[in-house]
């Protein structure tokens, strides 16, 4: 929330209830973005990841549906150790992994580098046209 506010967005959280498909709403220059917030964790020395699911508590039974673009515009992952926020467009994956360094086997297809996803501008969280 602080990072978004520092970039110039107004930030609102739901006043009532829980189990919403997003954690907050960011508003700036006439744009509104639904944001799911996740904590990022180290996988190893070369990558960090976040869960692509959210917890829903229905009548005492927890469910873990994947986050999709129909439910929120972006996922912002915050890594407390790096003090860095990352923006990911939800595509229905159960886990998103960002690499800090290139793969040792030279793989480049499907690799997401953490430097490409750092939150630096509100344009990154702008909703995609539908």
Z-matrix of the N, CA and C atoms (Angstrom, degrees):
N
C 1 1.440
C 2 1.521 1 110.62
N 3 1.319 2 115.41 1 -41.65
C 4 1.456 3 119.56 2 -179.30
C 5 1.523 4 110.55 3 -64.86
N 6 1.325 5 116.57 4 -43.03
C 7 1.464 6 120.33 5 -179.57
C 8 1.529 7 110.61 6 -61.12
N 9 1.319 8 118.01 7 -42.81
C 10 1.468 9 121.44 8 178.51
C 11 1.521 10 110.85 9 -65.20
N 12 1.326 11 116.79 10 -42.33
C 13 1.467 12 120.48 11 179.08
C 14 1.530 13 110.91 12 -63.67
N 15 1.318 14 116.95 13 -39.85
C 16 1.471 15 120.22 14 178.41
C 17 1.525 16 111.78 15 -64.82
N 18 1.335 17 116.69 16 -28.63
C 19 1.466 18 120.76 17 177.43
C 20 1.534 19 111.91 18 -81.04
N 21 1.355 20 116.56 19 -8.41
C 22 1.459 21 120.15 20 175.29
C 23 1.513 22 116.18 21 110.63
N 24 1.313 23 118.28 22 10.65
C 25 1.469 24 121.01 23 179.89
C 26 1.524 25 110.81 24 -93.95
N 27 1.332 26 115.19 25 148.11
C 28 1.456 27 120.76 26 165.17
C 29 1.519 28 106.05 27 -84.66
N 30 1.319 29 117.90 28 142.53
C 31 1.458 30 121.03 29 -175.62
C 32 1.519 31 109.97 30 -127.31
N 33 1.338 32 115.68 31 130.30
C 34 1.463 33 122.01 32 178.60
C 35 1.515 34 109.52 33 -125.11
N 36 1.327 35 115.52 34 145.78
C 37 1.458 36 121.01 35 173.78
C 38 1.525 37 107.83 36 -117.77
N 39 1.345 38 117.72 37 154.37
C 40 1.469 39 119.25 38 178.79
C 41 1.530 40 111.03 39 -58.55
N 42 1.329 41 115.59 40 134.77
C 43 1.464 42 120.53 41 -178.35
C 44 1.528 43 112.09 42 -79.51
N 45 1.327 44 116.90 43 -30.51
C 46 1.458 45 120.43 44 -176.33
C 47 1.522 46 110.18 45 -133.49
N 48 1.310 47 115.46 46 153.29
C 49 1.456 48 121.51 47 173.28
C 50 1.512 49 113.55 48 80.97
N 51 1.315 50 112.94 49 179.62
C 52 1.458 51 121.34 50 177.00
C 53 1.522 52 106.82 51 -149.42
N 54 1.283 53 117.28 52 -175.03
C 55 1.469 54 122.44 53 -177.88
C 56 1.521 55 112.07 54 64.28
N 57 1.322 56 117.77 55 26.50
C 58 1.459 57 120.30 56 175.15
C 59 1.526 58 108.58 57 -74.51
N 60 1.310 59 116.44 58 158.56
C 61 1.462 60 120.06 59 -178.80
C 62 1.528 61 112.38 60 -82.01
N 63 1.323 62 117.73 61 -1.72
C 64 1.462 63 121.68 62 174.55
C 65 1.526 64 107.99 63 -146.29
N 66 1.328 65 115.64 64 157.53
C 67 1.465 66 120.84 65 -176.82
C 68 1.518 67 113.99 66 -93.94
N 69 1.328 68 116.50 67 -29.37
C 70 1.456 69 119.35 68 -178.78
C 71 1.517 70 110.84 69 -155.62
N 72 1.319 71 113.81 70 166.99
C 73 1.463 72 121.52 71 176.51
C 74 1.517 73 107.48 72 -120.42
N 75 1.332 74 115.78 73 130.85
C 76 1.461 75 121.16 74 175.88
C 77 1.526 76 107.86 75 -108.04
N 78 1.341 77 116.74 76 137.44
C 79 1.460 78 122.33 77 -178.29
C 80 1.521 79 109.53 78 -132.47
N 81 1.343 80 116.60 79 130.48
C 82 1.462 81 121.76 80 177.61
C 83 1.526 82 108.59 81 -159.45
N 84 1.295 83 117.18 82 140.45
C 85 1.474 84 123.41 83 176.63
C 86 1.530 85 113.68 84 43.85
N 87 1.311 86 117.52 85 41.40
C 88 1.457 87 121.13 86 178.86
C 89 1.517 88 115.07 87 81.75
N 90 1.320 89 118.97 88 -1.02
C 91 1.472 90 122.69 89 178.29
C 92 1.523 91 109.62 90 -97.62
N 93 1.314 92 115.51 91 145.71
C 94 1.461 93 121.98 92 175.41
C 95 1.519 94 107.54 93 -129.06
N 96 1.332 95 116.34 94 131.79
C 97 1.460 96 121.37 95 179.70
C 98 1.521 97 109.72 96 -129.52
N 99 1.332 98 115.56 97 132.36
C 100 1.468 99 121.76 98 175.52
C 101 1.531 100 107.55 99 -88.83
N 102 1.335 101 116.23 100 124.17
C 103 1.457 102 121.37 101 -171.37
C 104 1.531 103 110.86 102 -120.74
N 105 1.318 104 116.19 103 128.55
C 106 1.466 105 122.75 104 169.73
C 107 1.535 106 105.65 105 -98.78
N 108 1.322 107 117.68 106 132.28
C 109 1.458 108 121.88 107 -177.66
C 110 1.530 109 109.06 108 -109.56
N 111 1.329 110 115.81 109 133.67
C 112 1.461 111 121.85 110 -179.79
C 113 1.525 112 109.76 111 -134.82
N 114 1.317 113 116.36 112 150.61
C 115 1.457 114 121.55 113 173.26
C 116 1.520 115 108.46 114 -88.16
N 117 1.328 116 115.79 115 134.49
C 118 1.461 117 120.40 116 177.07
C 119 1.521 118 109.05 117 -96.32
N 120 1.314 119 115.32 118 148.42
C 121 1.463 120 122.58 119 -178.86
C 122 1.524 121 109.69 120 -128.86
N 123 1.335 122 115.83 121 153.88
C 124 1.454 123 120.44 122 173.27
C 125 1.523 124 109.39 123 -71.54
N 126 1.331 125 116.27 124 134.16
C 127 1.458 126 121.27 125 172.83
C 128 1.526 127 107.49 126 -90.84
N 129 1.325 128 115.32 127 -46.12
C 130 1.460 129 124.03 128 175.90
C 131 1.525 130 106.67 129 -157.68
N 132 1.307 131 117.68 130 -164.43
C 133 1.463 132 119.73 131 -178.90
C 134 1.525 133 113.03 132 -68.66
N 135 1.343 134 117.39 133 -17.89
C 136 1.461 135 121.13 134 -173.39
C 137 1.521 136 115.13 135 -108.40
N 138 1.332 137 118.76 136 -5.05
C 139 1.461 138 118.27 137 -176.65
C 140 1.523 139 112.50 138 -152.60
N 141 1.336 140 113.85 139 157.44
C 142 1.461 141 123.00 140 176.61
C 143 1.520 142 107.46 141 -128.39
N 144 1.325 143 117.44 142 156.55
C 145 1.464 144 118.50 143 -179.06
C 146 1.519 145 111.59 144 -148.10
N 147 1.330 146 114.00 145 166.06
C 148 1.457 147 121.67 146 173.89
C 149 1.517 148 108.73 147 -141.77
N 150 1.306 149 115.14 148 156.32
C 151 1.452 150 121.34 149 178.92
C 152 1.521 151 109.74 150 -76.74
N 153 1.317 152 116.78 151 137.77
C 154 1.453 153 122.05 152 176.89
C 155 1.515 154 112.04 153 -95.35
N 156 1.329 155 116.56 154 16.18
C 157 1.462 156 120.94 155 179.19
C 158 1.521 157 109.45 156 -117.61
N 159 1.303 158 114.69 157 162.74
C 160 1.459 159 119.86 158 174.87
C 161 1.516 160 107.87 159 -123.69
N 162 1.310 161 117.44 160 158.95
C 163 1.462 162 121.99 161 -179.00
C 164 1.522 163 108.42 162 -96.03
N 165 1.305 164 115.51 163 127.82
C 166 1.459 165 122.05 164 176.33
C 167 1.520 166 106.85 165 -123.19
N 168 1.329 167 116.72 166 127.37
C 169 1.459 168 121.04 167 -179.31
C 170 1.521 169 108.40 168 -106.80
N 171 1.293 170 116.35 169 101.20
C 172 1.468 171 122.12 170 -179.18
C 173 1.526 172 109.42 171 -107.16
N 174 1.303 173 116.36 172 109.39
C 175 1.466 174 122.60 173 176.91
C 176 1.522 175 111.71 174 50.63
N 177 1.332 176 116.00 175 44.87
C 178 1.454 177 120.23 176 176.37
C 179 1.512 178 115.05 177 83.07
N 180 1.332 179 117.86 178 -3.96
C 181 1.462 180 120.59 179 179.08
C 182 1.513 181 110.37 180 -111.10
N 183 1.322 182 116.93 181 112.83
C 184 1.462 183 119.77 182 -177.30
C 185 1.521 184 111.10 183 -75.69
N 186 1.321 185 114.88 184 138.96
C 187 1.451 186 122.57 185 176.27
C 188 1.522 187 107.44 186 -123.78
N 189 1.339 188 116.63 187 156.51
C 190 1.461 189 121.12 188 -176.68
C 191 1.531 190 109.81 189 -132.36
N 192 1.346 191 117.23 190 69.87
C 193 1.469 192 118.49 191 179.91
C 194 1.530 193 111.50 192 -72.59
N 195 1.344 194 115.46 193 148.40
C 196 1.464 195 119.04 194 177.38
C 197 1.525 196 108.95 195 -71.57
N 198 1.323 197 115.04 196 151.73
C 199 1.463 198 122.39 197 -179.99
C 200 1.523 199 108.00 198 -86.70
N 201 1.333 200 116.12 199 129.61
C 202 1.461 201 120.57 200 -179.92
C 203 1.528 202 110.54 201 -121.92
N 204 1.326 203 115.23 202 167.43
C 205 1.465 204 120.91 203 179.14
C 206 1.524 205 111.97 204 -66.02
N 207 1.320 206 118.14 205 -19.42
C 208 1.464 207 120.75 206 176.92
C 209 1.526 208 110.92 207 -71.71
N 210 1.324 209 117.12 208 -22.95
C 211 1.459 210 121.91 209 -175.82
C 212 1.523 211 114.38 210 -98.26
N 213 1.319 212 116.89 211 -31.10
C 214 1.459 213 120.66 212 178.42
C 215 1.524 214 108.85 213 -152.57
N 216 1.315 215 115.76 214 158.82
C 217 1.461 216 120.12 215 -178.17
C 218 1.524 217 112.16 216 -83.25
N 219 1.317 218 116.76 217 -38.77
C 220 1.468 219 121.06 218 179.71
C 221 1.521 220 110.10 219 -146.40
N 222 1.324 221 114.20 220 157.80
C 223 1.457 222 122.10 221 168.22
C 224 1.521 223 105.34 222 -108.29
N 225 1.315 224 116.27 223 127.31
C 226 1.461 225 119.60 224 172.97
C 227 1.520 226 106.50 225 -107.01
N 228 1.330 227 114.28 226 118.96
C 229 1.453 228 120.87 227 177.17
C 230 1.517 229 109.00 228 -99.85
N 231 1.311 230 117.04 229 132.23
C 232 1.468 231 120.99 230 178.16
C 233 1.520 232 108.90 231 -114.57
N 234 1.311 233 116.15 232 127.50
C 235 1.466 234 121.36 233 176.78
C 236 1.524 235 107.76 234 -103.27
N 237 1.344 236 117.84 235 107.49
C 238 1.460 237 120.29 236 -175.31
C 239 1.526 238 113.49 237 -63.07
N 240 1.315 239 118.27 238 -35.33
C 241 1.461 240 120.78 239 -179.66
C 242 1.518 241 112.66 240 -67.91
N 243 1.331 242 116.52 241 -36.49
C 244 1.463 243 121.34 242 179.36
C 245 1.525 244 111.71 243 -90.40
N 246 1.343 245 116.47 244 -12.41
C 247 1.462 246 122.89 245 -175.36
C 248 1.527 247 110.86 246 51.95
N 249 1.319 248 114.88 247 45.18
C 250 1.454 249 122.00 248 -176.71
C 251 1.517 250 109.45 249 -131.35
N 252 1.339 251 115.90 250 141.32
C 253 1.463 252 122.17 251 176.31
C 254 1.521 253 108.68 252 -107.74
N 255 1.328 254 116.24 253 145.22
C 256 1.453 255 123.34 254 -178.03
C 257 1.521 256 109.71 255 -127.51
N 258 1.323 257 117.02 256 145.61
C 259 1.461 258 122.34 257 179.94
C 260 1.526 259 109.07 258 -110.76
N 261 1.334 260 115.51 259 126.82
C 262 1.459 261 121.58 260 179.01
C 263 1.518 262 108.30 261 -129.91
N 264 1.325 263 115.97 262 133.62
C 265 1.469 264 121.29 263 173.71
C 266 1.524 265 108.09 264 -82.27
N 267 1.323 266 118.09 265 125.10
C 268 1.469 267 119.42 266 -177.58
C 269 1.530 268 111.76 267 -70.45
N 270 1.321 269 114.87 268 131.27
C 271 1.468 270 120.76 269 178.05
C 272 1.528 271 111.16 270 -127.40
N 273 1.326 272 117.24 271 17.56
C 274 1.456 273 120.64 272 175.68
C 275 1.518 274 114.74 273 82.92
N 276 1.328 275 118.20 274 24.25
C 277 1.461 276 121.75 275 176.98
C 278 1.530 277 109.58 276 -90.21
N 279 1.330 278 116.48 277 152.41
C 280 1.464 279 120.00 278 177.94
C 281 1.526 280 111.85 279 -81.39
N 282 1.333 281 117.83 280 -20.27
C 283 1.460 282 121.67 281 179.48
C 284 1.519 283 109.22 282 -150.83
N 285 1.340 284 115.38 283 140.77
C 286 1.460 285 122.66 284 175.71
C 287 1.521 286 107.17 285 -117.87
N 288 1.318 287 116.37 286 125.61
C 289 1.463 288 121.52 287 -179.37
C 290 1.515 289 109.11 288 -118.67
N 291 1.327 290 115.36 289 129.71
C 292 1.459 291 122.16 290 178.16
C 293 1.517 292 108.51 291 -112.27
N 294 1.324 293 116.34 292 127.56
C 295 1.467 294 121.45 293 -179.79
C 296 1.526 295 111.06 294 -88.81
N 297 1.319 296 115.62 295 141.41
C 298 1.462 297 121.56 296 175.34
C 299 1.524 298 110.64 297 -87.98
N 300 1.327 299 117.04 298 -29.98
C 301 1.462 300 122.95 299 -177.71
C 302 1.524 301 109.77 300 -132.05
N 303 1.324 302 117.68 301 159.54
C 304 1.475 303 119.98 302 177.79
C 305 1.534 304 111.52 303 -61.32
N 306 1.339 305 115.26 304 153.37
C 307 1.464 306 120.71 305 177.45
C 308 1.527 307 110.05 306 -67.18
N 309 1.317 308 117.03 307 140.95
C 310 1.464 309 121.47 308 -178.79
C 311 1.525 310 112.34 309 -64.38
N 312 1.348 311 116.41 310 -28.47
C 313 1.465 312 119.19 311 -179.16
C 314 1.531 313 112.47 312 -85.03
N 315 1.341 314 116.92 313 2.18
C 316 1.458 315 120.88 314 177.58
C 317 1.520 316 114.92 315 83.11
N 318 1.334 317 117.77 316 4.71
C 319 1.464 318 120.92 317 179.71
C 320 1.528 319 110.10 318 -61.87
N 321 1.334 320 115.81 319 135.10
C 322 1.462 321 120.00 320 177.29
C 323 1.525 322 112.06 321 -124.96
N 324 1.322 323 117.95 322 -25.30
C 325 1.465 324 121.22 323 -179.77
C 326 1.529 325 109.38 324 -73.88
N 327 1.322 326 115.87 325 128.94
C 328 1.455 327 121.58 326 177.97
C 329 1.519 328 114.85 327 82.35
N 330 1.325 329 117.47 328 0.68
C 331 1.462 330 120.94 329 -179.89
C 332 1.534 331 108.89 330 -84.31
N 333 1.314 332 116.01 331 132.11
C 334 1.467 333 122.25 332 175.98
C 335 1.525 334 106.92 333 -111.30
N 336 1.345 335 116.84 334 116.26
C 337 1.458 336 120.58 335 -179.53
C 338 1.523 337 110.45 336 -91.44
N 339 1.327 338 115.97 337 133.24
C 340 1.458 339 120.92 338 -174.87
C 341 1.529 340 112.05 339 -58.67
N 342 1.300 341 118.39 340 -33.32
C 343 1.468 342 120.83 341 -179.28
C 344 1.530 343 111.88 342 -62.99
N 345 1.334 344 117.35 343 -27.33
C 346 1.470 345 121.69 344 -179.54
C 347 1.523 346 113.17 345 -79.36
N 348 1.325 347 118.11 346 -11.32
C 349 1.457 348 121.72 347 -173.91
C 350 1.526 349 114.00 348 -115.81
N 351 1.320 350 118.21 349 5.37
C 352 1.472 351 120.92 350 -179.58
C 353 1.524 352 111.01 351 -64.53
N 354 1.327 353 116.27 352 135.98
C 355 1.463 354 121.93 353 178.69
C 356 1.523 355 109.34 354 -75.88
N 357 1.323 356 115.51 355 112.57
C 358 1.468 357 120.69 356 179.64
C 359 1.523 358 112.59 357 -129.27
N 360 1.356 359 116.89 358 -12.30
C 361 1.460 360 120.79 359 -174.50
C 362 1.528 361 109.74 360 -152.14
N 363 1.325 362 115.55 361 147.79
C 364 1.460 363 119.74 362 176.78
C 365 1.525 364 112.05 363 -67.58
N 366 1.324 365 118.23 364 -22.20
C 367 1.460 366 121.20 365 176.92
C 368 1.528 367 111.11 366 -58.62
N 369 1.322 368 117.41 367 -28.70
C 370 1.463 369 121.55 368 -179.65
C 371 1.525 370 112.54 369 -66.74
N 372 1.321 371 117.80 370 -25.39
C 373 1.464 372 119.68 371 -177.75
C 374 1.518 373 112.38 372 -101.90
N 375 1.316 374 116.76 373 4.07
C 376 1.462 375 120.81 374 179.81
C 377 1.527 376 109.30 375 -61.94
N 378 1.343 377 117.90 376 134.68
C 379 1.463 378 120.42 377 179.64
C 380 1.538 379 111.30 378 -59.97
N 381 1.324 380 115.25 379 144.67
C 382 1.455 381 121.10 380 176.57
C 383 1.541 382 107.84 381 -74.82
N 384 1.334 383 117.85 382 146.66
C 385 1.471 384 119.46 383 175.95
C 386 1.526 385 110.13 384 -61.65
N 387 1.316 386 115.82 385 143.02
C 388 1.479 387 120.03 386 -179.83
C 389 1.491 388 110.56 387 -102.76
